[in-house]
Amino acid sequence: MMRMLKYMGIAFALLLIGLVGYGAKGYFDALSDAEGLRVRADAAIAEGRGGDSLGATHMAILLAVQDPNFPTHSGVDFSTPGAGLTTITQSAAKRLAFEAFRPGIGKIRQTGYALGLERRLSKAQILALWLETLEMGNGPDGWMVGFHAASSAIYGRSPADLSEAEFIRLVAVLIAPASYDLVGSDARLDDRAARIQRLVAGACALTGLSDVWLEGCRP
C-alpha cells in the first residue's frame, strides 16, 4: 500500500510539473511572438480598428459585457461578476496561439500565453488584436471575422457611427456567434441585447463570475 501511494504521489507530481511546463510554454511563446504581434496591433490601431476607435461610450458597453476588469487585470480574472473564466486577453490568445483551440488542457497554454501578452503588449494593443480576430457569425457574404469588419458588413458603418442599439447587437453575438443571426430577425438575439441594455443602464445586477449569459438581467 505504501509503495502504491508513493507511485501515485510521483505520478501526481509529474503531472503537475507537466501542466506547469505547458503553461510556461505558452508564456514564453507569447514573449517570442510579441514583436510581430505588436506590429500587427499597431497597424490595426493606425488604420482605425483599435479600441479607441469605438468611442468611449461604446467601449464602456463592450467591456461591461465582455471583461469589466480588463483595464486592470494581468490577463486572468476569477472574481468579477459576469467576467466568466475567459478574459479578453485569454480570448485573443485562443486565436493567436492556436491554429484550432480545443477546450481542456489547451486552457493551460492559453492562460500562459495570455500572461505573456500582458507582459509585453499594452492593453490597447491586446484589445486591437482581439477586435481584429473576433468571430462574429454569419453576415451577408458569409462568416465574419473582426468587429469592425462585421460593423461594416451589417450596417455599412464603423462601430463609432452606430447607434447604441446597433452596437449592442454586435456585442451580443460575441458569446456564441454561430447561434445568432445579425442579418435577419432573431428573438434570441433580441433577448440578449435587451439584457445588455439593462446591464449598461444599471437596471440589474449579475449573479456572479459565471453569469456570462446575464441571467441577472432578464427583462
C-alpha positions in Angstrom: 0.0 0.0 0.0 2.8 2.4 0.9 4.6 1.6 -2.4 1.3 2.3 -4.3 0.8 5.6 -2.6 4.4 6.5 -3.3 3.9 5.8 -7.0 0.7 7.8 -7.1 2.4 10.7 -5.4 5.2 10.6 -8.0 2.7 10.4 -10.9 0.8 13.3 -9.5 4.0 15.3 -9.1 5.0 14.6 -12.7 1.5 15.5 -13.9 1.7 18.8 -12.0 5.2 19.6 -13.4 3.9 18.8 -16.9 0.9 21.2 -16.6 3.1 24.0 -15.2 5.5 23.4 -18.1 2.7 23.6 -20.6 1.6 26.9 -19.2 5.2 28.1 -19.2 5.5 27.2 -22.8 2.5 29.4 -23.6 4.0 32.2 -21.7 7.4 32.1 -23.5 5.7 31.5 -26.9 3.9 34.8 -26.3 7.1 36.6 -25.4 8.7 35.2 -28.6 5.7 36.3 -30.7 5.4 39.7 -29.1 7.3 41.8 -31.6 5.3 40.6 -34.6 2.0 40.9 -32.7 3.0 44.4 -31.6 3.5 45.4 -35.2 0.2 43.9 -36.2 -1.7 45.6 -33.4 -0.1 49.0 -34.1 -1.1 48.7 -37.8 -4.7 47.9 -36.8 -4.8 50.9 -34.4 -3.3 53.2 -37.1 -6.0 52.1 -39.6 -8.8 52.9 -37.1 -9.5 49.4 -35.9 -8.4 49.7 -32.3 -10.4 50.1 -29.2 -10.3 53.9 -29.1 -12.0 54.0 -32.5 -15.2 52.6 -30.9 -15.8 55.7 -28.9 -15.7 56.0 -25.1 -19.4 55.1 -24.6 -19.3 52.1 -26.9 -16.0 50.9 -25.3 -17.6 51.0 -21.9 -20.5 48.9 -23.1 -18.2 46.3 -24.7 -16.1 46.0 -21.5 -19.1 45.8 -19.2 -20.3 42.8 -21.1 -17.0 41.0 -22.1 -14.4 41.8 -19.5 -15.3 44.5 -16.9 -11.8 44.4 -15.2 -9.8 44.4 -18.4 -8.0 47.7 -17.8 -6.5 46.5 -14.5 -6.2 42.7 -14.5 -3.0 40.9 -15.5 -4.6 38.5 -18.0 -6.8 36.4 -15.8 -9.8 37.4 -13.6 -11.5 34.9 -11.2 -13.7 37.3 -9.3 -15.5 40.0 -11.3 -19.3 39.3 -11.8 -20.1 38.3 -15.4 -16.5 38.0 -16.4 -16.5 34.3 -16.8 -13.3 32.2 -17.0 -12.0 33.8 -20.2 -10.8 37.4 -20.2 -10.3 39.4 -23.4 -6.6 38.6 -23.2 -7.3 34.9 -23.0 -9.8 35.1 -25.7 -7.3 36.7 -28.0 -4.8 34.0 -27.0 -7.2 31.3 -28.3 -6.7 32.7 -31.9 -3.2 34.0 -31.7 -1.6 30.9 -30.1 -3.5 28.1 -31.6 -4.4 27.1 -35.2 -7.5 25.4 -33.7 -8.1 25.9 -30.0 -9.7 22.9 -28.1 -11.1 23.3 -24.6 -9.4 21.2 -21.8 -5.7 21.1 -21.4 -5.3 23.8 -24.0 -6.7 26.3 -21.4 -3.3 25.9 -19.6 -1.3 27.1 -22.5 -3.9 29.7 -23.4 -3.6 31.2 -19.9 0.2 31.2 -20.1 0.1 32.9 -23.5 -2.3 35.5 -22.1 0.1 36.3 -19.2 2.9 36.7 -21.7 0.8 39.0 -23.9 0.1 41.2 -20.8 3.8 41.2 -20.0 4.9 42.5 -23.5 2.0 44.3 -25.1 -0.1 47.3 -24.0 -3.8 46.9 -23.2 -4.5 48.9 -26.3 -2.5 46.5 -28.5 -4.2 43.4 -26.9 -7.6 44.9 -27.4 -6.8 45.7 -31.1 -5.7 42.1 -31.7 -8.8 40.8 -30.0 -11.1 43.0 -32.0 -9.3 42.1 -35.2 -9.7 38.4 -34.7 -13.2 38.1 -33.2 -15.5 35.5 -34.7 -18.7 37.5 -35.5 -21.0 34.9 -37.0 -22.7 34.8 -40.4 -23.1 38.0 -42.4 -24.5 38.9 -45.9 -21.4 37.4 -47.6 -20.6 34.5 -45.2 -18.7 34.1 -42.0 -17.4 37.4 -40.5 -14.1 37.9 -38.6 -13.3 41.1 -36.9 -15.5 43.5 -35.0 -15.0 46.4 -37.4 -15.5 44.2 -40.4 -18.8 43.0 -39.0 -20.0 46.5 -38.4 -19.3 47.4 -42.0 -20.9 44.2 -43.3 -24.1 44.5 -41.3 -24.6 48.3 -41.0 -22.3 49.8 -43.6 -20.7 52.0 -41.0 -17.9 51.9 -38.5 -18.7 51.0 -34.8 -18.3 54.6 -33.6 -21.1 55.6 -36.0 -23.6 53.0 -34.8 -26.5 53.8 -32.5 -26.3 52.2 -29.1 -28.9 49.6 -30.0 -26.9 48.7 -33.2 -23.7 48.4 -31.3 -25.2 46.3 -28.6 -26.4 43.8 -31.2 -22.8 43.3 -32.4 -21.7 42.9 -28.8 -24.5 40.4 -28.1 -23.3 37.8 -30.6 -19.8 37.5 -29.2 -20.7 34.9 -26.6 -21.9 32.4 -29.3 -21.5 33.9 -32.8 -22.8 30.8 -34.6 -26.0 30.9 -32.5 -27.3 34.3 -33.5 -28.5 35.9 -36.7 -27.4 39.5 -37.3 -28.8 39.6 -40.8 -32.4 38.6 -40.2 -34.8 38.7 -37.2 -33.7 36.6 -34.2 -35.7 36.5 -31.0 -32.8 35.1 -29.0 -30.5 37.9 -30.2 -33.2 40.4 -29.2 -33.4 38.8 -25.7 -29.6 39.0 -25.2 -29.5 42.6 -26.5 -32.3 43.5 -24.0 -30.2 42.0 -21.2 -27.2 44.0 -22.2 -29.3 47.2 -22.4 -30.4 46.6 -18.8 -26.9 45.9 -17.7 -25.4 49.1 -19.1 -28.3 51.1 -17.8 -27.6 49.9 -14.3 -31.0 48.3 -14.0 -29.8 44.8 -12.9 -27.0 43.0 -11.2 -25.1 39.9 -12.3 -25.3 36.9 -10.1 -21.6 36.0 -10.1 -18.4 35.3 -12.0 -20.1 32.7 -14.2 -23.1 34.8 -15.2 -21.9 35.4 -18.8 -25.4 34.8 -20.1 -26.6 37.7 -18.0 -29.3 35.8 -16.2 -29.4 38.5 -13.6 -30.5 40.9 -16.3 -33.5 39.1 -17.7 -36.1 41.6 -18.9 
